[in-house]
Amino acid sequence: MTIPSIVGAGLIVIGAGLGIGKIGGSAMDAIARQPEASGKIQTAMLIAAALIEGIGFAALFAA
């Protein structure tokens, strides 16, 4: 593995972590405001997190 690919992989992991963290925080804020909509919010959060993870894995394979 070369240095540029290691740096690229690190940036990918950092970006995916930040994205999932932002989704989780926003979902918790939304659930705190509307507890009755928690099921729909959690479903949307999991779908978005799965998409970010998929893009992260694809980018890691490309790096």
C-alpha positions in Angstrom: 0.0 0.0 0.0 1.4 3.4 -0.9 1.3 6.5 1.2 -1.4 8.4 -1.0 -3.7 5.4 -0.8 -3.3 5.2 3.0 -4.0 9.0 3.3 -7.0 8.6 1.0 -8.4 5.6 3.1 -8.0 7.7 6.3 -9.9 10.6 4.8 -12.6 8.3 3.6 -13.0 6.8 7.1 -13.0 10.3 8.7 -15.6 11.5 6.2 -17.9 8.6 6.8 -17.6 8.9 10.5 -18.5 12.6 10.4 -21.4 11.9 8.2 -22.9 9.2 10.4 -22.3 11.2 13.5 -24.1 14.2 12.0 -27.0 11.9 11.0 -27.2 10.4 14.5 -27.1 13.8 16.3 -29.8 15.3 14.0 -32.0 12.2 14.5 -31.7 12.5 18.3 -32.6 16.2 18.1 -35.6 15.4 15.9 -36.8 12.6 18.3 -36.5 14.9 21.2 -38.7 17.4 19.5 -41.3 14.9 18.2 -41.1 11.6 20.2 -44.2 10.3 18.4 -42.3 10.2 15.1 -39.3 8.3 16.4 -40.0 5.2 14.3 -40.0 7.1 11.0 -37.0 9.1 12.1 -35.0 6.0 13.1 -35.8 4.3 9.8 -34.7 7.3 7.7 -31.5 7.5 9.9 -30.6 3.9 9.3 -31.2 4.1 5.6 -29.0 7.2 5.3 -26.3 5.7 7.5 -26.3 2.5 5.3 -25.9 4.6 2.2 -23.0 6.5 3.7 -21.3 3.2 4.7 -21.8 1.8 1.2 -20.2 4.8 -0.4 -17.4 4.6 2.2 -16.7 1.0 1.4 -16.7 1.6 -2.3 -14.3 4.5 -1.9 -12.0 2.4 0.3 -11.9 -0.3 -2.4 -11.1 2.4 -5.0 -8.3 3.8 -2.9 
